[in-house]
Amino acid sequence: MSSLLTRRGFVGATALLVGAPAILRAQQLFAAYPFRLGVAAGDPSSDGFVLWTRLAPDPLAEHGGMPMAAMPVEWIVASDEGMRNVLAKGEAIARPELGHSVHVEVAGLQPARPYWYRFQIGRERSQRGRVRTLPAAGTPVDRVRFAVVGCQNYEAGLFTAYRHMALEEVDFAFHYGDYIYEGRTTPGSIGHDGLPRRVVREHLGQDLYDLADFRRRYAQYKLDPDLQAAHAATAWFPTFDDHEVEDNWVGLADKRGTPPEIFALRRAAAFQAWYEHSPVRRSAFPTGDGIQAYRRATIGNLVDLHLLDTRSYRSDQPCDDGFEPVCAGVRDPNAQVLGPTQEQWLGRNLAQRAARWNAIAQQVMVMPLDRRDADGAVPIRNMDSWAAYDAPRERFLRQLKGQNAVVLTGDEHQTFAGELRTNAGTGDKVAVELVTTSISSGGDGADVRAGNERLMTNNPYLKFTGDRRGYAVCDVTRDRWVTQARAVRSVSEPDAPVSTLATFTIPAGEPTLSIA
């Protein structure tokens, strides 16, 4: 029994186990505040959303300072910020098997309106969160406004950008992945400027391998007040990329050559921890075969949001991974990025033409950028991106043709904007890709990263690059898609101001990009 439980709490917990939860409610169960990891809402629909919290009075301790017993947690949803007009309420069970996390799927609410929520156990109340339901699919909608965020390396910088994002008036946020980073702190690693990286704050523990490792790393990240503020401000659509498991993993392959059946154990622990700490629906519950992360949300008749998984079903990276000269493996006709089932699922979605715009929310860059920074006969590509997979990339682009699509990407720790063209960037324009920079990964950055001028010369379909940390805000109407790339000046010092790095505008029906 944790030392953070009071004697009266022990009595309450024991009463719960023998079927007397009323006694539990009457006691102050915890000697320390149990909602220290905050609250979150996610996967909104037209009539509801998922509510999340995790009981952890001592978040970095074994089991978060919780006893090995199931605990009932009350939740309420109200139509007003003061929480007086309660519209829905209930009780969920925080189970030790899931790290005492709670996922509540609320339904039966009205579309396109804000709600407020909180949790309670005993006398302890969580902070209040705000969430907005989506407009019903097919109903007329004039405007949708949402944020794009991701890549938040705790040791690389502060999460100041999240504090600013929490103040943006957005309907929801799309998180493209890299919510945590799996490595131990390694002082002295070299950044893009050739100098040792600043370690702003250190990771606890070693590299992550088992469930306890992953749980503690999520707890360390979620203790950040700026991240908590961003979660409490709006609903999220979370996805994952590589660092939730291991750098550059795909399928059952890691970059260390670990036997697949052994890596599967690490991946399973990582998936469980991701589920335990994400406001996602039961459909994303991890199984022995992996996790179903790709899904869809249709927002009125304006935006059809397709959330992809570009890790679980992908073929191993060719050419030894990393930034490498193009080899024959890039042209493998049997290579996969989405896998046949997800690729067909996306094709069926797009064929329905359910909304004015198609937002393709995914993780790694589609533009096949030539990364050469000096003269050389063979192009260099990022082998951990769509650039390494010619056949599936061309199939993907054919799916997007005529679909009024905007591809939303992360992973690169920079802002990029460009046109998606067939035939490795030399053919027809089919969509625009907007790559959102990191929250903190990569450190402070610079106004111009060395080598980016040559990068744009080598790739005429690339229209913009930027090297500051931040997020994006997408403002979508029937006539145009406008995205502001928002950037903070520094992530190594607190309270840095935010500004607009660039504004990208895409007219409806024309995959052309203008920049201001």
DAQUIPE-V207975 format. One line per field, one symbol per residue. burial: # if it has 24 or more other C-alpha atoms within 12 Angstrom, else .. A space follows every 50 residues. Layout:
burial: ???
This chain:
burial: .#.##...########....#.###.######################## #################.###########........##.######.### ######..##############.##############...#.######## ################.##################...........#### #.###.############################################ #####.......####################.###...########### #####################.#####.###...#####..##..##.## ..####################......###################### ######################.##...##################..#. .#..##.#####################.#############...#.#.# ###############.
